[in-house]
Amino acid sequence: MRGFGTGQTVVRRDVHRGGRVWSEHALRVVADTGEALVTACAPGAEARWPALYAKARADGDRSMRTEAFDAMASGAWELAPAVWQETELLLWKPPTAWFSVNAFYTAAGLRNWYVNFERPTRRTADGFDTFDLTVDLVVAPDLSSWQWKDEDEYAHVRRLGIVTDTEHQAVEAARAQVLAMLAERSGPFADVAAWSAWRWDPAWPAPRLPQPATAPESGAPPG
């Protein structure tokens, strides 16, 4: 499949087993190389998330995220339209990696790095599919400290069978790989200054999902 062009709108989808869409998010391509696909978005980018997950965010009720995962396990969920808010995002995703490295920006600059553990990508005609495996690593802008996030939810999705034993082994290997990257200052962490200086191109409108958007489905949420 041909690579994506700089500035092109692509759609990142989280797809559960059987190809059912759990979420989708419109992004713009910054670079598409053999090493990684780099994409970005700004406030106003269109998305669709599981309705329960969206309500948990809106209400600040983290317990509803557990309900969303239970719905995923049961195979019954609905998607709701959403809009990316507050931060600019730069996302680095090697095609075969079980993680992506994300950087979040506010008006003050790089707020933090965020490593999302997820399945390797599968290219589609309008973007790429993966699946968020819930656990994350939050890293300080200068790489001076880091902490794991959502370990409790990861344990829950493991109990539900959403993350299989094979996927768990892949996540454990990916955790070690990311910590080694941090220690070695490799990958995106090799050039903190360049990443810190990045800003969304104001000439790019916030990306929109293709119209008509994918029809709502019953299915599962992002992590």
Secondary structure, 3 states (H helix, E strand, C coil): CCCCCCCCEEEEEEEEHHHEEEEEEEEEEEEECCCCEEEEECCCCEEEEEHHHHHHHHHCCCHHHHHHHHHHHHCCCCEEEEECCCCEEEEEECCCCCEEEEEEEECCEEEEEEEEEECCCEEECCEEEECEEEEEEEECCCCCCEEEECHHHHHHHHHHCCCCHHHHHHHHHHHHHHHHHHHHCCHHHHCHHHHHHCCCCCCCCCCCCCCCCCCCCCCCCCC
